[in-house]
């Protein structure tokens, strides 16, 4: 129905360096889901952005010899460039340094927590990981280091404001158990429930002292105490509602909140499945409906590392193979629910097999036949998404949806080879033409089904059908 709404968010990314393949996966996965819902007639809103009030960003700027805000603008421009190349169709890019769009809502949300009696001040000492922008415990460490970043955390002792997360532990647990707040896949649901039951949810630090070397405009001031800024995760999580105008102009907020899907990586599960629902419960706001948690992308079975020389830059892949090839690989060959692997050799192999020799070759064969033998273009008909395809996409099984489409590409290719309309047309013109028309109609279905995944390829195929002419260089083979 046209009046059904669908609101999806990505995490907001740290602008301390160029985006990597993991970021490309998150945004591509999100874009596919949103494009599908648009095609289903839903009124959609798609949010992404950058998490800018962070120590790691300041450290990166200092290393580059730039002022933090100047450094930020350059990195964010890189974000926008990659998203444009990947055809990410977001409605808004939120920046947490935006004092007009973000700060009023972050401040309003903080005040809600204060009004609920859930913010208090105390002195805290602990181990702080700059990579996570989070405090860790001794049991989180491996050989004294953060297992994710391989660095030893800093020991900090400071006075902060705290959020009474422990107050909401039982309620959060119940909402996740009953799928009122649905965590997908089940393995991540079990992971967070196990953590809540076994470790418990402790109150969390929600502010940091304002550092003298941080420039003005970096860090949202704590209301009533300019000596403190909101802790990065407190202000970052708020972006999902501040971008909709919460705290300033709540027209979009009323229309689209609660979010239908938050898409995140597994490394930030606890923040989104514990702290964020705790904040919303404290503020009396509705919880999101679904948290979709994807895995990491490795290369050759190992975490990408400059030392190992296995880092794959998404911009380099786009430059060599095109954005549609990158979208194809991420959609079909990386699971939305588990870790996935990529190597340059594997990418080239599947590109040639499934795009150049598969889809590209099929389109060329069908539309060359049509161009040579039909007097006019085949009329485009409305194409429904089959229920099997809809079911996989409703369940976020993007790779299974791609398998379904490629199965039909294989069927059509086999049908074309076995029926040989190019031979039939020599002896029976009418029958041969009708066979070609049927092939074109089947190709039209495939083109429509491809629209959420490979939007530019889908458009080129449909334009070729309408013009009765094969598109040039759809996917050139790479030798």
Secondary structure as GFF3:
##gff-version 3
##sequence-region A 1 479
A	DSSP	beta_strand	5	14	.	.	.	ID=ss1
A	DSSP	alpha_helix	21	39	.	.	.	ID=ss2
A	DSSP	beta_strand	43	51	.	.	.	ID=ss3
A	DSSP	alpha_helix	55	64	.	.	.	ID=ss4
A	DSSP	alpha_helix	68	85	.	.	.	ID=ss5
A	DSSP	beta_strand	92	95	.	.	.	ID=ss6
A	DSSP	alpha_helix	103	115	.	.	.	ID=ss7
A	DSSP	beta_strand	119	129	.	.	.	ID=ss8
A	DSSP	beta_strand	134	136	.	.	.	ID=ss9
A	DSSP	three_ten_helix	138	140	.	.	.	ID=ss10
A	DSSP	beta_strand	141	142	.	.	.	ID=ss11
A	DSSP	beta_strand	145	146	.	.	.	ID=ss12
A	DSSP	beta_strand	154	163	.	.	.	ID=ss13
A	DSSP	three_ten_helix	165	168	.	.	.	ID=ss14
A	DSSP	alpha_helix	169	177	.	.	.	ID=ss15
A	DSSP	beta_strand	182	184	.	.	.	ID=ss16
A	DSSP	alpha_helix	186	198	.	.	.	ID=ss17
A	DSSP	beta_strand	204	205	.	.	.	ID=ss18
A	DSSP	beta_strand	207	209	.	.	.	ID=ss19
A	DSSP	beta_strand	221	222	.	.	.	ID=ss20
A	DSSP	beta_strand	225	230	.	.	.	ID=ss21
A	DSSP	alpha_helix	232	237	.	.	.	ID=ss22
A	DSSP	alpha_helix	239	242	.	.	.	ID=ss23
A	DSSP	alpha_helix	251	256	.	.	.	ID=ss24
A	DSSP	beta_strand	261	265	.	.	.	ID=ss25
A	DSSP	three_ten_helix	266	268	.	.	.	ID=ss26
A	DSSP	alpha_helix	269	270	.	.	.	ID=ss27
A	DSSP	pi_helix	271	275	.	.	.	ID=ss28
A	DSSP	alpha_helix	276	283	.	.	.	ID=ss29
A	DSSP	beta_strand	290	294	.	.	.	ID=ss30
A	DSSP	beta_strand	297	299	.	.	.	ID=ss31
A	DSSP	beta_strand	302	303	.	.	.	ID=ss32
A	DSSP	alpha_helix	314	321	.	.	.	ID=ss33
A	DSSP	alpha_helix	323	333	.	.	.	ID=ss34
A	DSSP	beta_strand	340	341	.	.	.	ID=ss35
A	DSSP	alpha_helix	344	350	.	.	.	ID=ss36
A	DSSP	pi_helix	351	360	.	.	.	ID=ss37
A	DSSP	alpha_helix	361	373	.	.	.	ID=ss38
A	DSSP	alpha_helix	387	394	.	.	.	ID=ss39
A	DSSP	alpha_helix	398	419	.	.	.	ID=ss40
A	DSSP	alpha_helix	421	427	.	.	.	ID=ss41
A	DSSP	alpha_helix	429	449	.	.	.	ID=ss42
A	DSSP	three_ten_helix	450	452	.	.	.	ID=ss43
A	DSSP	alpha_helix	455	467	.	.	.	ID=ss44
###
